[in-house]
Amino acid sequence: MVIAGTVTSICIDSGGRAAHERNYRVTILSDCISGRSNFEQDFYCEQIFPLYANVIGYQTLLQDMGVPLAEPHTPAAVSAG
């Protein structure tokens, strides 16, 4: 199960734990969740989630799935006219 959303310390944590308890392999996308503070976000991603989940960024997930990553978009120059 791949988890993204908000709030890190409540919804993400409880959803991830419930999935783990039901024998799902849990992946939490650290750059697709948000906490109420930077400290909370970092603490959960570094100390709590690794106890029961794989914590990765969304680009790593896409690479693991074999999805080609798009080149960064560069806006076209606008000509004065």
Short mmCIF file of the C-alpha atoms (twelve columns), coordinates in Angstrom:
data_MODEL
# 
_entry.id   MODEL 
# 
loop_
_atom_site.group_PDB 
_atom_site.id 
_atom_site.type_symbol 
_atom_site.label_atom_id 
_atom_site.label_alt_id 
_atom_site.label_comp_id 
_atom_site.label_asym_id 
_atom_site.label_seq_id 
_atom_site.Cartn_x 
_atom_site.Cartn_y 
_atom_site.Cartn_z 
_atom_site.pdbx_PDB_model_num 
ATOM 1  C CA . MET A 1  0.000  0.000  0.000   1 
ATOM 2  C CA . VAL A 2  1.356  3.431  -0.921  1 
ATOM 3  C CA . ILE A 3  0.347  6.266  1.376   1 
ATOM 4  C CA . ALA A 4  0.311  9.999  0.676   1 
ATOM 5  C CA . GLY A 5  -1.731 12.785 2.272   1 
ATOM 6  C CA . THR A 6  -1.992 14.741 5.485   1 
ATOM 7  C CA . VAL A 7  -1.604 14.896 8.637   1 
ATOM 8  C CA . THR A 8  1.656  12.972 9.178   1 
ATOM 9  C CA . SER A 9  1.257  12.255 12.892  1 
ATOM 10 C CA . ILE A 10 -2.437 11.339 12.759  1 
ATOM 11 C CA . CYS A 11 -3.908 10.103 9.472   1 
ATOM 12 C CA . ILE A 12 -0.700 8.896  7.817   1 
ATOM 13 C CA . ASP A 13 0.579  7.164  10.951  1 
ATOM 14 C CA . SER A 14 -2.711 5.507  11.898  1 
ATOM 15 C CA . GLY A 15 -3.420 4.432  8.315   1 
ATOM 16 C CA . GLY A 16 0.081  3.049  7.907   1 
ATOM 17 C CA . ARG A 17 -0.043 1.139  11.184  1 
ATOM 18 C CA . ALA A 18 -3.474 -0.311 10.390  1 
ATOM 19 C CA . ALA A 19 -2.250 -1.489 6.988   1 
ATOM 20 C CA . HIS A 20 0.872  -3.036 8.536   1 
ATOM 21 C CA . GLU A 21 -1.210 -4.839 11.154  1 
ATOM 22 C CA . ARG A 22 -3.240 -6.346 8.309   1 
ATOM 23 C CA . ASN A 23 -0.023 -7.620 6.682   1 
ATOM 24 C CA . TYR A 24 0.160  -5.076 3.878   1 
ATOM 25 C CA . ARG A 25 3.583  -3.947 2.714   1 
ATOM 26 C CA . VAL A 26 3.448  -0.240 3.459   1 
ATOM 27 C CA . THR A 27 5.275  2.500  1.565   1 
ATOM 28 C CA . ILE A 28 4.996  6.095  2.736   1 
ATOM 29 C CA . LEU A 29 5.909  8.848  0.277   1 
ATOM 30 C CA . SER A 30 7.869  11.273 2.434   1 
ATOM 31 C CA . ASP A 31 7.567  14.117 -0.067  1 
ATOM 32 C CA . CYS A 32 3.816  13.626 -0.554  1 
ATOM 33 C CA . ILE A 33 2.728  13.977 3.072   1 
ATOM 34 C CA . SER A 34 2.611  16.952 5.404   1 
ATOM 35 C CA . GLY A 35 2.810  17.441 9.120   1 
ATOM 36 C CA . ARG A 36 1.856  20.287 11.403  1 
ATOM 37 C CA . SER A 37 5.525  21.313 11.722  1 
ATOM 38 C CA . ASN A 38 8.877  20.520 10.128  1 
ATOM 39 C CA . PHE A 39 9.987  18.835 13.352  1 
ATOM 40 C CA . GLU A 40 6.940  16.538 13.346  1 
ATOM 41 C CA . GLN A 41 7.435  15.690 9.672   1 
ATOM 42 C CA . ASP A 42 11.123 14.878 10.071  1 
ATOM 43 C CA . PHE A 43 10.625 12.940 13.313  1 
ATOM 44 C CA . TYR A 44 7.940  10.657 11.882  1 
ATOM 45 C CA . CYS A 45 9.764  10.085 8.578   1 
ATOM 46 C CA . GLU A 46 13.091 9.335  10.274  1 
ATOM 47 C CA . GLN A 47 12.090 7.641  13.548  1 
ATOM 48 C CA . ILE A 48 8.523  6.270  13.439  1 
ATOM 49 C CA . PHE A 49 7.579  5.235  9.914   1 
ATOM 50 C CA . PRO A 50 10.700 3.097  9.302   1 
ATOM 51 C CA . LEU A 51 9.521  0.817  12.128  1 
ATOM 52 C CA . TYR A 52 6.734  -0.520 9.891   1 
ATOM 53 C CA . ALA A 53 7.057  1.035  6.425   1 
ATOM 54 C CA . ASN A 54 9.377  1.748  3.541   1 
ATOM 55 C CA . VAL A 55 9.851  5.543  3.446   1 
ATOM 56 C CA . ILE A 56 10.776 6.912  0.026   1 
ATOM 57 C CA . GLY A 57 10.151 9.879  -2.256  1 
ATOM 58 C CA . TYR A 58 7.675  9.779  -5.121  1 
ATOM 59 C CA . GLN A 59 10.398 9.758  -7.795  1 
ATOM 60 C CA . THR A 60 11.931 6.637  -6.253  1 
ATOM 61 C CA . LEU A 61 8.519  4.967  -6.343  1 
ATOM 62 C CA . LEU A 62 8.069  5.842  -10.021 1 
ATOM 63 C CA . GLN A 63 11.563 4.565  -10.867 1 
ATOM 64 C CA . ASP A 64 10.913 1.333  -8.936  1 
ATOM 65 C CA . MET A 65 7.713  0.896  -10.957 1 
ATOM 66 C CA . GLY A 66 9.560  1.489  -14.241 1 
ATOM 67 C CA . VAL A 67 7.752  4.722  -15.014 1 
ATOM 68 C CA . PRO A 68 9.966  6.994  -17.141 1 
ATOM 69 C CA . LEU A 69 10.492 10.367 -15.513 1 
ATOM 70 C CA . ALA A 70 9.748  13.396 -17.663 1 
ATOM 71 C CA . GLU A 71 12.380 15.980 -18.359 1 
ATOM 72 C CA . PRO A 72 11.970 19.183 -16.326 1 
ATOM 73 C CA . HIS A 73 9.659  21.638 -18.078 1 
ATOM 74 C CA . THR A 74 11.215 24.882 -19.221 1 
ATOM 75 C CA . PRO A 75 8.779  27.653 -20.131 1 
ATOM 76 C CA . ALA A 76 9.076  28.866 -23.719 1 
ATOM 77 C CA . ALA A 77 10.484 32.328 -24.224 1 
ATOM 78 C CA . VAL A 78 7.853  34.946 -24.941 1 
ATOM 79 C CA . SER A 79 8.688  37.291 -27.787 1 
ATOM 80 C CA . ALA A 80 7.716  40.932 -27.609 1 
ATOM 81 C CA . GLY A 81 5.568  41.856 -30.446 1 
# 
